[in-house]
Amino acid sequence: MTARTWFITGVSSGFGRELAEQLLARGDRVAGTVRREGSADDLRTKHGERLWLGLLDVTDLDRVRDVVDAAFGELGRIDVVVINAGYGLFGAAEEFSDEQVVHQIRTNLLGSIQTARASLPHLRAQGGGRIIQLSSVAGLAAHPGASLYHAGKWGVEGFMEALAAEVAPFGIEVTLVEPGGARTSFAGSSLRLSEPLAAYDNTPAAAVRVFKDIAVPVPGDPVKVAARIIDSASRQPAPLRLVLGSDCYQGATAALRERLAQIEPQQASAAETDADT
């Protein structure tokens, strides 16, 4: 197996950490980013020069480009760019502060877009590569109490799907990873709740308030998820969407069927607004 070089945002925890550990263990090189100095020093101690670390908060869009440029500049060719950094903000839309809205979108949507954009000149110059974007079942199906999280994930879905067609002529392929719930540290370190408004008590949006207090059972194994993501980088052609988890498959297919059921009966009425020829 030929060793690859990977760039991964957010390697201190969650899927990013699991990906980095598996890749380094098999002999690949990893350029990883962390928000806090020292949060991945154990990996650096264990794997030495095969782990390159950059300090990055993806909400700093100018810094994103600087770190991506530095990684490509120091390591040369990077075969796979994994856009992973993000967090979940849940609650009713009215409950969020303006600052929370902006920070969530800057992290989950704009940070992802900027990481991809910063990587493209390098990937084009080297003749190709792979971009893997961590999305979610939340990018395919929507639920009350997650409107802002959906806004970022649905935005990423549209951006990456269009980008895949734009960059295909340069040998660059794109994959959206769609995990369901997984047994990572997400609930403990990457999940935040809005300040509740009494008006939303006993409404559908209030269901998310239990996330911090109750261990919600989820089926996904992060070790298996990371292994499938790594394997996907060798698939030709690249899968545009990689569905991982029975809950993701069930939730996504149910949402898509419901959307078609809403749209298909409108075929005749939709045509009524066409211009007369």
Accessible surface in RSA format (square Angstrom, percent):
REM  Atomic radii and reference values for relative SASA: ProtOr
REM  Chains: A
REM  Algorithm: Lee & Richards
REM  Probe-radius: 1.40
REM  Slices: 20
REM RES _ NUM      All-atoms   Total-Side   Main-Chain    Non-polar    All polar
REM                ABS   REL    ABS   REL    ABS   REL    ABS   REL    ABS   REL
RES MET A   1   191.63  99.2 101.64  67.3  89.99 214.3 111.03  94.4  80.60 106.8
RES THR A   2   120.02  85.4 103.08 104.5  16.94  40.4  72.65  97.6  47.37  71.6
RES ALA A   3    64.83  59.6  41.60  64.2  23.24  52.9  43.88  61.8  20.96  55.5
RES ARG A   4    60.39  25.4  58.24  29.7   2.15   5.1  11.28  15.4  49.10  29.8
RES THR A   5     8.32   5.9   8.26   8.4   0.06   0.1   0.00   0.0   8.32  12.6
RES TRP A   6     0.04   0.0   0.04   0.0   0.00   0.0   0.04   0.0   0.00   0.0
RES PHE A   7     0.12   0.1   0.12   0.1   0.00   0.0   0.12   0.1   0.00   0.0
RES ILE A   8     0.01   0.0   0.01   0.0   0.00   0.0   0.01   0.0   0.00   0.0
RES THR A   9     0.55   0.4   0.55   0.6   0.00   0.0   0.23   0.3   0.31   0.5
RES GLY A  10    18.16  22.4   0.00   N/A  18.16  22.4  16.38  45.0   1.78   4.0
RES VAL A  11     0.00   0.0   0.00   0.0   0.00   0.0   0.00   0.0   0.00   0.0
RES SER A  12    38.38  32.4  22.80  30.4  15.58  35.9   2.58   5.5  35.81  50.2
RES SER A  13    47.29  40.0  39.28  52.4   8.01  18.4  22.62  48.2  24.66  34.6
RES GLY A  14    25.27  31.2   0.00   N/A  25.27  31.2  15.83  43.4   9.44  21.1
RES PHE A  15    30.60  15.3  26.96  16.7   3.64   9.5  26.96  16.3   3.64  10.4
RES GLY A  16     0.00   0.0   0.00   N/A   0.00   0.0   0.00   0.0   0.00   0.0
RES ARG A  17    47.92  20.1  47.92  24.4   0.00   0.0  19.55  26.7  28.37  17.2
RES GLU A  18    30.68  17.6  30.59  23.1   0.08   0.2   3.48   6.7  27.19  22.2
RES LEU A  19     0.00   0.0   0.00   0.0   0.00   0.0   0.00   0.0   0.00   0.0
RES ALA A  20     0.00   0.0   0.00   0.0   0.00   0.0   0.00   0.0   0.00   0.0
RES GLU A  21    62.62  36.0  59.14  44.7   3.49   8.3  19.33  37.4  43.29  35.3
RES GLN A  22    40.67  22.7  33.10  24.2   7.57  18.0  26.92  57.3  13.75  10.4
RES LEU A  23     0.02   0.0   0.02   0.0   0.00   0.0   0.02   0.0   0.00   0.0
RES LEU A  24     0.47   0.3   0.00   0.0   0.47   1.2   0.00   0.0   0.47   1.3
RES ALA A  25    83.29  76.6  46.00  71.0  37.29  84.8  51.62  72.7  31.67  83.9
RES ARG A  26    86.69  36.4  49.95  25.5  36.74  87.5  44.46  60.8  42.23  25.6
RES GLY A  27    31.68  39.1   0.00   N/A  31.68  39.1  22.76  62.5   8.92  20.0
RES ASP A  28     1.49   1.0   1.49   1.5   0.00   0.0   0.00   0.0   1.49   1.5
RES ARG A  29    82.03  34.4  82.03  41.8   0.00   0.0  31.04  42.4  51.00  30.9
RES VAL A  30     0.44   0.3   0.00   0.0   0.44   1.1   0.00   0.0   0.44   1.2
RES ALA A  31     0.00   0.0   0.00   0.0   0.00   0.0   0.00   0.0   0.00   0.0
RES GLY A  32     0.00   0.0   0.00   N/A   0.00   0.0   0.00   0.0   0.00   0.0
RES THR A  33     2.33   1.7   2.33   2.4   0.00   0.0   0.00   0.0   2.33   3.5
RES VAL A  34     8.57   5.6   6.75   6.1   1.81   4.4   8.57   7.4   0.00   0.0
RES ARG A  35   153.37  64.4 128.67  65.6  24.69  58.8  36.29  49.6 117.07  71.0
RES ARG A  36   150.31  63.1 145.93  74.4   4.38  10.4  63.23  86.4  87.08  52.8
RES GLU A  37   142.11  81.6 115.01  87.0  27.11  64.5  58.09 112.4  84.03  68.6
RES GLY A  38    37.12  45.8   0.00   N/A  37.12  45.8  16.22  44.5  20.90  46.8
RES SER A  39    24.02  20.3   2.69   3.6  21.32  49.1  12.04  25.6  11.97  16.8
RES ALA A  40     0.57   0.5   0.00   0.0   0.57   1.3   0.00   0.0   0.57   1.5
RES ASP A  41    66.34  46.5  65.58  65.3   0.77   1.8  27.10  63.8  39.24  39.1
RES ASP A  42    80.74  56.6  65.32  65.0  15.41  36.4  48.58 114.3  32.16  32.1
RES LEU A  43     7.13   4.0   6.99   5.0   0.14   0.4   7.13   5.0   0.00   0.0
RES ARG A  44    99.32  41.7  97.49  49.7   1.83   4.4  39.27  53.7  60.05  36.4
RES THR A  45   119.94  85.3  89.64  90.9  30.30  72.2  73.45  98.7  46.49  70.3
RES LYS A  46   161.46  78.8 126.91  77.9  34.55  82.3  78.69  70.8  82.76  88.2
RES HIS A  47    25.35  13.9  13.06   9.1  12.29  31.4  12.21  12.6  13.14  15.3
RES GLY A  48    34.97  43.1   0.00   N/A  34.97  43.1  32.76  89.9   2.21   5.0
RES GLU A  49   171.28  98.3 145.63 110.2  25.65  61.1  66.09 127.8 105.19  85.9
RES ARG A  50    79.52  33.4  77.75  39.6   1.77   4.2  39.35  53.8  40.17  24.3
RES LEU A  51     5.86   3.3   0.00   0.0   5.86  14.7   0.00   0.0   5.86  15.8
RES TRP A  52    39.00  15.6  34.61  16.8   4.39  10.3  33.68  18.0   5.32   8.6
RES LEU A  53    29.53  16.4  10.22   7.3  19.31  48.5  10.39   7.3  19.14  51.5
RES GLY A  54     8.30  10.2   0.00   N/A   8.30  10.2   8.30  22.8   0.00   0.0
RES LEU A  55    75.70  42.2  68.71  49.2   7.00  17.6  68.76  48.3   6.95  18.7
RES LEU A  56     5.40   3.0   0.22   0.2   5.18  13.0   2.58   1.8   2.82   7.6
RES ASP A  57    57.54  40.3  52.64  52.4   4.91  11.6  21.95  51.7  35.60  35.5
RES VAL A  58     8.89   5.9   8.37   7.6   0.52   1.2   8.37   7.3   0.52   1.4
RES THR A  59    19.95  14.2  17.98  18.2   1.96   4.7   3.91   5.3  16.03  24.2
RES ASP A  60    70.38  49.3  63.90  63.6   6.48  15.3  21.96  51.7  48.41  48.3
RES LEU A  61    43.06  24.0  41.13  29.4   1.93   4.8  41.13  28.9   1.93   5.2
RES ASP A  62   113.45  79.5 108.58 108.1   4.87  11.5  29.70  69.9  83.76  83.5
RES ARG A  63    93.77  39.4  92.16  47.0   1.61   3.8  24.83  33.9  68.95  41.8
RES VAL A  64     0.08   0.1   0.08   0.1   0.00   0.0   0.08   0.1   0.00   0.0
RES ARG A  65    77.29  32.5  77.29  39.4   0.00   0.0  40.20  54.9  37.09  22.5
RES ASP A  66    81.52  57.1  74.04  73.7   7.48  17.7  16.87  39.7  64.66  64.5
RES VAL A  67     3.78   2.5   2.37   2.1   1.41   3.4   3.78   3.3   0.00   0.0
RES VAL A  68     0.01   0.0   0.01   0.0   0.00   0.0   0.01   0.0   0.00   0.0
RES ASP A  69    59.43  41.6  54.03  53.8   5.41  12.8  23.08  54.3  36.35  36.3
RES ALA A  70    38.27  35.2  27.80  42.9  10.47  23.8  37.98  53.5   0.29   0.8
RES ALA A  71     0.00   0.0   0.00   0.0   0.00   0.0   0.00   0.0   0.00   0.0
RES PHE A  72    11.69   5.8   6.62   4.1   5.07  13.2   6.84   4.1   4.85  13.9
RES GLY A  73    64.97  80.1   0.00   N/A  64.97  80.1  35.86  98.4  29.11  65.2
RES GLU A  74   121.49  69.7  85.00  64.3  36.49  86.9  40.23  77.8  81.26  66.3
RES LEU A  75    27.61  15.4  16.27  11.6  11.34  28.5  18.50  13.0   9.11  24.5
RES GLY A  76    39.46  48.7   0.00   N/A  39.46  48.7  36.23  99.4   3.23   7.2
RES ARG A  77   117.59  49.4 103.83  52.9  13.76  32.8  57.71  78.9  59.89  36.3
RES ILE A  78     0.00   0.0   0.00   0.0   0.00   0.0   0.00   0.0   0.00   0.0
RES ASP A  79    30.12  21.1  27.96  27.8   2.16   5.1   7.14  16.8  22.98  22.9
RES VAL A  80     2.37   1.6   2.37   2.1   0.00   0.0   2.37   2.1   0.00   0.0
RES VAL A  81     0.00   0.0   0.00   0.0   0.00   0.0   0.00   0.0   0.00   0.0
RES VAL A  82     0.00   0.0   0.00   0.0   0.00   0.0   0.00   0.0   0.00   0.0
RES ILE A  83     3.59   2.0   3.52   2.6   0.07   0.2   3.52   2.5   0.07   0.2
RES ASN A  84    29.29  20.2  14.38  13.9  14.91  35.9   1.04   2.5  28.24  27.3
RES ALA A  85    27.10  24.9  16.00  24.7  11.10  25.2  19.65  27.7   7.45  19.7
RES GLY A  86    34.88  43.0   0.00   N/A  34.88  43.0   9.86  27.1  25.02  56.0
RES TYR A  87    16.67   7.8  14.36   8.2   2.31   6.0  12.23   9.2   4.44   5.5
RES GLY A  88     0.00   0.0   0.00   N/A   0.00   0.0   0.00   0.0   0.00   0.0
RES LEU A  89     2.58   1.4   2.58   1.8   0.00   0.0   2.58   1.8   0.00   0.0
RES PHE A  90    16.69   8.3  16.62  10.3   0.06   0.2  16.62  10.1   0.06   0.2
RES GLY A  91     3.67   4.5   0.00   N/A   3.67   4.5   3.57   9.8   0.10   0.2
RES ALA A  92     5.23   4.8   2.40   3.7   2.83   6.4   4.75   6.7   0.48   1.3
RES ALA A  93    69.10  63.5  51.41  79.3  17.69  40.3  51.62  72.7  17.48  46.3
RES GLU A  94   118.11  67.8  91.59  69.3  26.52  63.1  43.94  85.0  74.18  60.6
RES GLU A  95    17.44  10.0   3.43   2.6  14.01  33.4   1.59   3.1  15.85  12.9
RES PHE A  96    20.24  10.1   2.59   1.6  17.65  45.9   2.83   1.7  17.41  49.8
RES SER A  97    48.83  41.3  37.95  50.6  10.88  25.1  43.60  92.8   5.23   7.3
RES ASP A  98   112.38  78.7 107.81 107.3   4.57  10.8  27.93  65.7  84.45  84.2
RES GLU A  99   130.00  74.6 122.14  92.4   7.86  18.7  71.17 137.7  58.83  48.0
RES GLN A 100    57.71  32.3  54.28  39.7   3.44   8.2  26.58  56.6  31.13  23.6
RES VAL A 101    52.63  34.6  52.63  47.6   0.00   0.0  52.63  45.7   0.00   0.0
RES VAL A 102    84.61  55.7  81.85  74.1   2.76   6.7  84.49  73.4   0.12   0.3
RES HIS A 103    71.04  38.8  69.66  48.4   1.38   3.5  54.55  56.2  16.49  19.2
RES GLN A 104     0.20   0.1   0.20   0.1   0.00   0.0   0.20   0.4   0.00   0.0
RES ILE A 105    39.92  22.7  39.92  29.7   0.00   0.0  39.92  28.7   0.00   0.0
RES ARG A 106    81.65  34.3  81.65  41.6   0.00   0.0  15.75  21.5  65.90  39.9
RES THR A 107    10.99   7.8  10.57  10.7   0.42   1.0  10.39  14.0   0.60   0.9
RES ASN A 108     4.76   3.3   0.98   1.0   3.77   9.1   2.33   5.6   2.42   2.3
RES LEU A 109    30.25  16.8  30.25  21.6   0.00   0.0  30.25  21.2   0.00   0.0
RES LEU A 110    62.40  34.8  61.24  43.8   1.16   2.9  61.35  43.1   1.05   2.8
RES GLY A 111     0.97   1.2   0.00   N/A   0.97   1.2   0.92   2.5   0.05   0.1
RES SER A 112     3.12   2.6   2.05   2.7   1.07   2.5   0.19   0.4   2.93   4.1
RES ILE A 113    35.16  20.0  35.16  26.2   0.00   0.0  35.16  25.3   0.00   0.0
RES GLN A 114    22.62  12.6  22.62  16.5   0.00   0.0   1.81   3.8  20.81  15.8
RES THR A 115     0.45   0.3   0.45   0.5   0.00   0.0   0.07   0.1   0.38   0.6
RES ALA A 116     0.00   0.0   0.00   0.0   0.00   0.0   0.00   0.0   0.00   0.0
RES ARG A 117   115.37  48.4 110.82  56.5   4.55  10.8  23.78  32.5  91.59  55.5
RES ALA A 118     0.43   0.4   0.00   0.0   0.43   1.0   0.00   0.0   0.43   1.1
RES SER A 119     0.03   0.0   0.03   0.0   0.00   0.0   0.00   0.0   0.03   0.0
RES LEU A 120    27.36  15.2  27.36  19.6   0.00   0.0  27.36  19.2   0.00   0.0
RES PRO A 121    58.63  42.7  53.24  48.5   5.39  19.6  53.78  44.4   4.85  30.1
RES HIS A 122    49.28  26.9  44.63  31.0   4.66  11.9  29.63  30.5  19.66  22.9
RES LEU A 123     0.00   0.0   0.00   0.0   0.00   0.0   0.00   0.0   0.00   0.0
RES ARG A 124   115.97  48.7 100.03  51.0  15.94  38.0  11.38  15.6 104.59  63.4
RES ALA A 125    92.14  84.7  48.58  75.0  43.56  99.1  60.99  85.9  31.14  82.5
RES GLN A 126    45.74  25.6  17.88  13.1  27.86  66.3  27.09  57.7  18.64  14.1
RES GLY A 127    56.21  69.3   0.00   N/A  56.21  69.3  30.81  84.6  25.40  56.9
RES GLY A 128     3.47   4.3   0.00   N/A   3.47   4.3   3.47   9.5   0.00   0.0
RES GLY A 129    15.43  19.0   0.00   N/A  15.43  19.0   9.79  26.9   5.64  12.6
RES ARG A 130    10.20   4.3  10.20   5.2   0.00   0.0   5.40   7.4   4.80   2.9
RES ILE A 131     0.00   0.0   0.00   0.0   0.00   0.0   0.00   0.0   0.00   0.0
RES ILE A 132     0.00   0.0   0.00   0.0   0.00   0.0   0.00   0.0   0.00   0.0
RES GLN A 133     4.46   2.5   4.46   3.3   0.00   0.0   0.00   0.0   4.46   3.4
RES LEU A 134     8.46   4.7   7.44   5.3   1.03   2.6   7.44   5.2   1.03   2.8
RES SER A 135     5.57   4.7   0.00   0.0   5.57  12.8   0.00   0.0   5.57   7.8
RES SER A 136    13.79  11.7  13.79  18.4   0.00   0.0   4.92  10.5   8.87  12.4
RES VAL A 137    37.07  24.4  37.01  33.5   0.06   0.1  37.01  32.2   0.06   0.2
RES ALA A 138    11.90  10.9   9.74  15.0   2.16   4.9  11.90  16.8   0.00   0.0
RES GLY A 139     5.21   6.4   0.00   N/A   5.21   6.4   0.00   0.0   5.21  11.7
RES LEU A 140    20.89  11.6  19.24  13.8   1.64   4.1  20.78  14.6   0.11   0.3
RES ALA A 141     4.20   3.9   3.88   6.0   0.32   0.7   3.96   5.6   0.24   0.6
RES ALA A 142    64.72  59.5  38.44  59.3  26.28  59.8  38.70  54.5  26.02  68.9
RES HIS A 143   117.78  64.4 111.49  77.5   6.29  16.1  82.15  84.7  35.63  41.5
RES PRO A 144    79.88  58.2  62.01  56.5  17.87  64.9  74.14  61.2   5.74  35.7
RES GLY A 145     4.18   5.2   0.00   N/A   4.18   5.2   0.02   0.1   4.16   9.3
RES ALA A 146     8.22   7.6   8.22  12.7   0.00   0.0   8.22  11.6   0.00   0.0
RES SER A 147    52.69  44.5  41.24  55.0  11.45  26.4  45.21  96.3   7.48  10.5
RES LEU A 148    17.74   9.9  16.16  11.6   1.58   4.0  17.74  12.5   0.00   0.0
RES TYR A 149    23.92  11.2  23.88  13.6   0.04   0.1   8.63   6.5  15.29  18.8
RES HIS A 150    14.59   8.0  14.45  10.0   0.15   0.4  14.59  15.0   0.00   0.0
RES ALA A 151    47.76  43.9  30.54  47.1  17.21  39.2  41.51  58.5   6.25  16.6
RES GLY A 152     0.00   0.0   0.00   N/A   0.00   0.0   0.00   0.0   0.00   0.0
RES LYS A 153    21.93  10.7  21.93  13.5   0.00   0.0   0.90   0.8  21.04  22.4
RES TRP A 154    99.36  39.9  90.07  43.6   9.29  21.8  90.84  48.4   8.52  13.8
RES GLY A 155    27.03  33.3   0.00   N/A  27.03  33.3  22.07  60.6   4.96  11.1
RES VAL A 156     0.97   0.6   0.91   0.8   0.06   0.1   0.97   0.8   0.00   0.0
RES GLU A 157     9.54   5.5   9.40   7.1   0.14   0.3   9.53  18.4   0.01   0.0
RES GLY A 158    44.75  55.2   0.00   N/A  44.75  55.2  38.53 105.7   6.22  13.9
RES PHE A 159    53.54  26.8  43.11  26.7  10.43  27.1  50.37  30.5   3.18   9.1
RES MET A 160     0.23   0.1   0.23   0.2   0.00   0.0   0.23   0.2   0.00   0.0
RES GLU A 161    79.67  45.7  74.22  56.1   5.46  13.0  18.72  36.2  60.96  49.8
RES ALA A 162    55.23  50.8  43.85  67.7  11.38  25.9  53.56  75.4   1.66   4.4
RES LEU A 163     6.71   3.7   5.79   4.1   0.91   2.3   6.37   4.5   0.34   0.9
RES ALA A 164    20.62  19.0  16.17  25.0   4.45  10.1  16.49  23.2   4.13  10.9
RES ALA A 165    77.59  71.3  56.07  86.5  21.52  49.0  64.08  90.2  13.52  35.8
RES GLU A 166   113.45  65.1  95.54  72.3  17.91  42.6  43.65  84.4  69.80  57.0
RES VAL A 167     7.26   4.8   7.26   6.6   0.00   0.0   7.26   6.3   0.00   0.0
RES ALA A 168    59.62  54.8  43.86  67.7  15.76  35.9  45.31  63.8  14.31  37.9
RES PRO A 169   109.78  80.0  65.33  59.6  44.45 161.6  79.15  65.3  30.63 190.4
RES PHE A 170    97.95  49.0  85.77  53.1  12.18  31.7  94.28  57.2   3.68  10.5
RES GLY A 171    43.08  53.1   0.00   N/A  43.08  53.1  30.36  83.3  12.71  28.5
RES ILE A 172     0.58   0.3   0.00   0.0   0.58   1.4   0.00   0.0   0.58   1.6
RES GLU A 173    45.11  25.9  41.81  31.6   3.31   7.9  25.83  50.0  19.29  15.7
RES VAL A 174     5.10   3.4   0.00   0.0   5.10  12.3   0.00   0.0   5.10  13.8
RES THR A 175     0.06   0.0   0.06   0.1   0.00   0.0   0.04   0.1   0.02   0.0
RES LEU A 176     0.00   0.0   0.00   0.0   0.00   0.0   0.00   0.0   0.00   0.0
RES VAL A 177     0.00   0.0   0.00   0.0   0.00   0.0   0.00   0.0   0.00   0.0
RES GLU A 178     0.00   0.0   0.00   0.0   0.00   0.0   0.00   0.0   0.00   0.0
RES PRO A 179     7.60   5.5   5.94   5.4   1.66   6.0   5.94   4.9   1.66  10.3
RES GLY A 180    12.71  15.7   0.00   N/A  12.71  15.7   1.77   4.8  10.94  24.5
RES GLY A 181    25.73  31.7   0.00   N/A  25.73  31.7  20.49  56.2   5.24  11.7
RES ALA A 182    19.59  18.0   2.69   4.2  16.89  38.4   2.69   3.8  16.89  44.8
RES ARG A 183   166.55  69.9 141.64  72.2  24.91  59.3  53.71  73.4 112.83  68.4
RES THR A 184    37.70  26.8   8.70   8.8  29.00  69.1  11.61  15.6  26.09  39.4
RES SER A 185    54.51  46.1  40.51  54.1  14.00  32.3  47.63 101.4   6.88   9.6
RES PHE A 186    68.20  34.1  65.33  40.5   2.87   7.5  68.06  41.3   0.14   0.4
RES ALA A 187    51.36  47.2  47.87  73.9   3.49   7.9  48.14  67.8   3.22   8.5
RES GLY A 188    64.46  79.5   0.00   N/A  64.46  79.5  38.24 104.9  26.22  58.7
RES SER A 189    69.75  58.9  38.39  51.2  31.36  72.2  46.00  98.0  23.75  33.3
RES SER A 190    21.91  18.5  20.92  27.9   0.99   2.3   2.77   5.9  19.14  26.8
RES LEU A 191    10.32   5.7   8.18   5.9   2.14   5.4   8.18   5.7   2.14   5.8
RES ARG A 192    99.91  41.9  98.07  50.0   1.84   4.4  42.47  58.0  57.44  34.8
RES LEU A 193    52.64  29.3  29.36  21.0  23.28  58.5  29.36  20.6  23.28  62.6
RES SER A 194    10.30   8.7   2.19   2.9   8.11  18.7   0.12   0.3  10.18  14.3
RES GLU A 195   137.61  79.0 132.02  99.9   5.58  13.3  57.67 111.5  79.94  65.3
RES PRO A 196    71.23  51.9  54.13  49.3  17.11  62.2  54.42  44.9  16.82 104.5
RES LEU A 197    71.01  39.5  69.71  49.9   1.31   3.3  71.01  49.9   0.00   0.0
RES ALA A 198    84.13  77.3  62.55  96.5  21.57  49.1  65.60  92.4  18.52  49.1
RES ALA A 199    87.02  80.0  51.22  79.0  35.80  81.4  64.83  91.3  22.19  58.8
RES TYR A 200    56.28  26.3  56.28  32.0   0.00   0.0  32.50  24.4  23.78  29.3
RES ASP A 201    65.73  46.0  55.35  55.1  10.38  24.5  19.70  46.4  46.02  45.9
RES ASN A 202   155.83 107.5 110.36 106.7  45.47 109.5  40.22  96.8 115.62 111.8
RES THR A 203    46.39  33.0  36.80  37.3   9.59  22.9  40.14  53.9   6.25   9.5
RES PRO A 204    97.34  70.9  83.69  76.3  13.66  49.6  95.16  78.6   2.18  13.6
RES ALA A 205    14.07  12.9  11.57  17.9   2.50   5.7  11.81  16.6   2.26   6.0
RES ALA A 206    17.46  16.1  11.10  17.1   6.36  14.5  12.30  17.3   5.15  13.7
RES ALA A 207    67.25  61.8  51.53  79.5  15.72  35.8  63.24  89.1   4.01  10.6
RES VAL A 208    10.24   6.7  10.08   9.1   0.16   0.4  10.24   8.9   0.00   0.0
RES ARG A 209    63.66  26.7  57.61  29.4   6.05  14.4  41.74  57.1  21.92  13.3
RES VAL A 210    62.17  40.9  60.75  55.0   1.43   3.4  62.17  54.0   0.00   0.0
RES PHE A 211    62.23  31.1  55.95  34.7   6.28  16.3  56.22  34.1   6.01  17.2
RES LYS A 212    96.26  47.0  65.09  39.9  31.17  74.2  48.55  43.7  47.71  50.8
RES ASP A 213   123.89  86.8  86.31  85.9  37.58  88.9  30.25  71.2  93.64  93.4
RES ILE A 214   100.51  57.2  92.97  69.3   7.54  18.2  96.98  69.8   3.53   9.6
RES ALA A 215   100.98  92.8  68.41 105.6  32.57  74.1  80.00 112.7  20.98  55.6
RES VAL A 216    72.13  47.5  55.18  50.0  16.95  40.8  55.65  48.4  16.48  44.7
RES PRO A 217   126.76  92.4  99.94  91.1  26.82  97.5 111.27  91.9  15.49  96.2
RES VAL A 218    42.79  28.2  36.76  33.3   6.03  14.5  39.27  34.1   3.52   9.5
RES PRO A 219    68.14  49.7  45.29  41.3  22.85  83.0  49.52  40.9  18.62 115.7
RES GLY A 220     9.63  11.9   0.00   N/A   9.63  11.9   9.63  26.4   0.00   0.0
RES ASP A 221    53.94  37.8  48.22  48.0   5.72  13.5  17.35  40.8  36.59  36.5
RES PRO A 222    24.53  17.9  24.53  22.4   0.00   0.0  24.53  20.2   0.00   0.0
RES VAL A 223    80.78  53.2  80.78  73.1   0.00   0.0  80.78  70.2   0.00   0.0
RES LYS A 224   142.23  69.4 138.94  85.3   3.29   7.8  85.27  76.8  56.96  60.7
RES VAL A 225    12.16   8.0  10.92   9.9   1.24   3.0  12.10  10.5   0.06   0.2
RES ALA A 226     0.00   0.0   0.00   0.0   0.00   0.0   0.00   0.0   0.00   0.0
RES ALA A 227    36.00  33.1  34.34  53.0   1.66   3.8  35.89  50.5   0.11   0.3
RES ARG A 228   118.35  49.7 117.15  59.7   1.20   2.9  36.02  49.2  82.33  49.9
RES ILE A 229     0.00   0.0   0.00   0.0   0.00   0.0   0.00   0.0   0.00   0.0
RES ILE A 230     7.24   4.1   6.54   4.9   0.70   1.7   6.54   4.7   0.70   1.9
RES ASP A 231    83.26  58.3  76.42  76.1   6.84  16.2  25.33  59.6  57.93  57.8
RES SER A 232     0.77   0.7   0.29   0.4   0.48   1.1   0.63   1.4   0.14   0.2
RES ALA A 233     5.99   5.5   0.00   0.0   5.99  13.6   0.00   0.0   5.99  15.9
RES SER A 234    67.94  57.4  46.42  62.0  21.52  49.6  34.07  72.6  33.87  47.4
RES ARG A 235   115.88  48.7 110.42  56.3   5.46  13.0  44.98  61.5  70.89  43.0
RES GLN A 236   134.98  75.5  99.00  72.4  35.98  85.7  54.34 115.7  80.64  61.2
RES PRO A 237   112.51  82.0 103.70  94.5   8.82  32.1 105.33  87.0   7.18  44.6
RES ALA A 238    16.68  15.3   1.65   2.5  15.03  34.2   1.65   2.3  15.03  39.8
RES PRO A 239    16.73  12.2   6.37   5.8  10.36  37.7  16.73  13.8   0.00   0.0
RES LEU A 240    62.52  34.8  55.14  39.4   7.39  18.6  55.85  39.2   6.67  17.9
RES ARG A 241    80.45  33.8  60.43  30.8  20.02  47.7  30.06  41.1  50.38  30.5
RES LEU A 242     6.76   3.8   6.07   4.3   0.69   1.7   6.76   4.7   0.00   0.0
RES VAL A 243    58.79  38.7  39.56  35.8  19.23  46.3  39.56  34.4  19.23  52.1
RES LEU A 244     8.85   4.9   5.81   4.2   3.05   7.7   7.69   5.4   1.16   3.1
RES GLY A 245    33.32  41.1   0.00   N/A  33.32  41.1  17.65  48.4  15.68  35.1
RES SER A 246    69.06  58.4  54.57  72.8  14.50  33.4  40.91  87.1  28.15  39.4
RES ASP A 247    48.63  34.1  40.51  40.3   8.13  19.2  32.52  76.5  16.11  16.1
RES CYS A 248     0.00   0.0   0.00   0.0   0.00   0.0   0.00   0.0   0.00   0.0
RES TYR A 249   127.38  59.5 127.05  72.3   0.33   0.9  89.93  67.6  37.45  46.2
RES GLN A 250   116.63  65.2 110.16  80.5   6.46  15.4  40.27  85.7  76.36  57.9
RES GLY A 251    24.82  30.6   0.00   N/A  24.82  30.6  22.24  61.0   2.58   5.8
RES ALA A 252     5.33   4.9   5.33   8.2   0.00   0.0   5.33   7.5   0.00   0.0
RES THR A 253    28.66  20.4  27.79  28.2   0.87   2.1  24.91  33.5   3.75   5.7
RES ALA A 254    57.07  52.5  49.72  76.7   7.35  16.7  53.11  74.8   3.97  10.5
RES ALA A 255    19.32  17.8  11.84  18.3   7.47  17.0  16.70  23.5   2.61   6.9
RES LEU A 256    81.56  45.4  80.81  57.8   0.75   1.9  80.81  56.8   0.75   2.0
RES ARG A 257   154.10  64.7 147.87  75.4   6.23  14.8  66.02  90.2  88.08  53.4
RES GLU A 258   107.03  61.4 100.97  76.4   6.06  14.4  35.87  69.4  71.16  58.1
RES ARG A 259    81.73  34.3  80.09  40.8   1.64   3.9  43.29  59.2  38.44  23.3
RES LEU A 260    96.94  54.0  96.87  69.3   0.07   0.2  96.87  68.0   0.07   0.2
RES ALA A 261    64.96  59.7  47.45  73.2  17.51  39.8  55.57  78.3   9.39  24.9
RES GLN A 262   103.03  57.6  90.77  66.3  12.26  29.2  42.40  90.3  60.62  46.0
RES ILE A 263   102.06  58.1 100.64  75.0   1.41   3.4 100.74  72.5   1.32   3.6
RES GLU A 264   112.14  64.4  97.14  73.5  15.00  35.7  39.54  76.5  72.60  59.3
RES PRO A 265   106.49  77.6  65.77  60.0  40.72 148.0  79.14  65.3  27.36 170.0
RES GLN A 266    96.44  53.9  95.37  69.7   1.07   2.6  27.09  57.7  69.35  52.6
RES GLN A 267   147.43  82.4 137.57 100.5   9.85  23.5  49.16 104.6  98.27  74.5
RES ALA A 268    75.49  69.4  63.76  98.4  11.73  26.7  70.85  99.8   4.64  12.3
RES SER A 269    58.05  49.1  50.32  67.2   7.73  17.8  40.73  86.7  17.32  24.3
RES ALA A 270    62.02  57.0  46.03  71.0  15.99  36.4  57.07  80.4   4.95  13.1
RES ALA A 271    57.38  52.8  44.41  68.5  12.97  29.5  48.18  67.8   9.20  24.4
RES GLU A 272   140.16  80.5 104.49  79.1  35.67  84.9  46.96  90.8  93.20  76.1
RES THR A 273   122.64  87.2  89.14  90.4  33.50  79.8  76.99 103.4  45.65  69.0
RES ASP A 274    98.90  69.3  81.17  80.8  17.73  41.9  29.73  70.0  69.18  69.0
RES ALA A 275    92.07  84.7  64.29  99.2  27.79  63.2  74.92 105.5  17.15  45.4
RES ASP A 276   146.87 102.9 113.52 113.0  33.36  78.9  38.89  91.5 107.98 107.7
RES THR A 277   182.77 130.0 108.07 109.6  74.70 178.0 109.40 146.9  73.38 110.9
END  Absolute sums over single chains surface
CHAIN  1 A    13763.1      10841.8       2921.3       8018.9       5744.2
END  Absolute sums over all chains
TOTAL         13763.1      10841.8       2921.3       8018.9       5744.2
